[in-house]
């Protein structure tokens, strides 16, 4: 059977660089850092005292008090981004078949804040079980997808992908395939995360995964730099409306890009460390390019996983070289995590949006904070250091990799 084409017809986000798509894109282009001292909790006694938080956020601006009793912060972010994307897509809920609209959402952790507050209350209350009836439905990772479908009446496929930092790429790949095979016409997809809290920061600190550059938060996320010392945790959400091409064309929808393919693999190597040669990353990228039906030489730009960890950045570059050979020198490579920090399960969603911005504007966002490229990384690569670059990008590839050895890559095409 011939596969149906899948296009992006709506986008939305709330993340450390902006509470709207336009604010996010402007700050990406200008190389703005979203890092600042932590305000979500008192981090005085933590090794890392800063994060990439969503700015100027008041949940009461978006939700009624009775609604907030049901929504963990990661669900709040999901609903805000999804609302933006649905509105942006312009599809009429009265005219589409709601049984053919679904939601596949990614989150690596889900309602960690809710879990923390409920267990903390149990301990502080003398171990008296006074849990909220909303405890479990607020915490579980799939609940954001459920709330989006309930709000709009979407009755198509509805679930959550949980694969650590690869979660929202996996969500997008699944969403694409449901449309490709004719199961649905429209999918709401993306991801959200909200883990800037004591267990989130404390847990990653104990693994020595986070940067401790407390004297200079805005320069702490420094992918590819020789002095990088870990990632900067972020929060927020990104949402995309995927739609079958003919369906979108028939209603006169604006089309941002086409999603052509996706690749998934496992390192089968280590619990938290990537394979040093990037073997799983290589397979993920090559499978995505193959699934897209294009050649490796067609890729103009790669938005890397690029978390700013000492081991991860080198492994990914090794995987890129293994996948693309000498064509690697013809591509722009960047890490927008240098600005946004690492949104964990939501990272792929906002990085897909960065790719879509590039495809539509010809502007590739910079990798900031790179002062000296790690000698283990080829200095001849175009890492888009310091300032945005102009380029006519026809095909963009976006990588996200997660603990457990989960690798995912997607390919977007300019329309």
Secondary structure, 3 states (H helix, E strand, C coil): CCCCCEEEEEEEEEECCECCHHHHHHHHHCCCCCCEECCCCCCCCCCCCEEECCCCCCHHHCCCHHHHCCCCHHHHHHHHHHHHHHHHHCCCCCCCCHHHEEEEEECCCCCHHHHHHHHHHHHHCCCCCCCCCCHHHHHCCCHHHHHHHHHHCCCCCEEEECCHHHHHHHHHHHHHHHHHCCCCCEEEEEEEECCCCHHHHHHHHHCCCECCCCCCHHHCCCCCECCCCCECEECEEEEEEEEEHHHHHHCCCCCCEEEEEEEEEECCCCCCCCCCCCHHHHHHHHHHHHHHCCCHHHCCEEECCCCCCHHHHHHHHHHHHHHHHHHHHHCEEECCHHHHCECHHHHHHHHHHHHHHHHHHCEECCECCCCCECCCCCCCCECCECCCEECCCCEEEEEEEECCCEEEEEEEECC
